[in-house]
């Protein structure tokens, strides 16, 4: 007899005893057990990919406007992200360094490109392109995230979150 069948038999025994508190407790435990069982059994929807890491291959890289030895830096943000707002002064300083190095700056988000464009333009940041992150195969990336991508579409390096000064220096060094 399975553990769930034994649990059901135990529930019936408790219900006969007319002890309301005990019955409520057993019913709660049974409901929790059933919920957990169905949660484990439901595999109809594959889990979403989250984040991105070095070595990953992006799809549809023509959306980044790079090829060959060119590189692009994806700035993955969300308009409602507090840490993205905090990162804007660093992104402002990043623009001239990337331009001098010939690195394309591409804004990306799961929200509409126009919303993302408004976020950057409100801070005086001019990017080369703005896309939806899922257009290049990035789903559910934490924000903010910076992704350095080579012309072959392979992720070279990533930085996640509001970056400390040492990490900011690493980003700038990686662009040179």
Rosetta blueprint (number, residue, H / E / L):
1 X L
2 X L
3 X H
4 X H
5 X H
6 X H
7 X H
8 X H
9 X H
10 X H
11 X H
12 X H
13 X H
14 X H
15 X H
16 X H
17 X L
18 X L
19 X L
20 X H
21 X H
22 X H
23 X H
24 X H
25 X H
26 X H
27 X H
28 X H
29 X H
30 X H
31 X H
32 X H
33 X H
34 X H
35 X H
36 X H
37 X H
38 X H
39 X H
40 X H
41 X H
42 X L
43 X L
44 X L
45 X L
46 X L
47 X L
48 X L
49 X L
50 X L
51 X L
52 X L
53 X L
54 X L
55 X L
56 X L
57 X E
58 X L
59 X L
60 X L
61 X H
62 X H
63 X H
64 X H
65 X L
66 X L
67 X L
68 X L
69 X L
70 X L
71 X E
72 X E
73 X E
74 X E
75 X E
76 X E
77 X L
78 X L
79 X L
80 X L
81 X L
82 X H
83 X H
84 X H
85 X H
86 X H
87 X H
88 X H
89 X H
90 X H
91 X H
92 X H
93 X H
94 X H
95 X H
96 X H
97 X H
98 X H
99 X H
100 X H
101 X H
102 X L
103 X L
104 X E
105 X E
106 X E
107 X E
108 X E
109 X E
110 X L
111 X L
112 X L
113 X H
114 X H
115 X H
116 X H
117 X H
118 X H
119 X H
120 X H
121 X H
122 X L
123 X L
124 X L
125 X L
126 X L
127 X L
128 X L
129 X E
130 X E
131 X E
132 X E
133 X H
134 X H
135 X H
136 X H
137 X L
138 X L
139 X L
140 X L
141 X L
142 X L
143 X L
144 X L
145 X E
146 X E
147 X E
148 X E
149 X E
150 X E
151 X L
152 X L
153 X L
154 X E
155 X E
156 X E
157 X E
158 X E
159 X E
160 X E
161 X L
162 X L
163 X L
164 X L
165 X H
166 X H
167 X H
168 X H
169 X H
170 X H
171 X H
172 X H
173 X H
174 X H
175 X H
176 X L
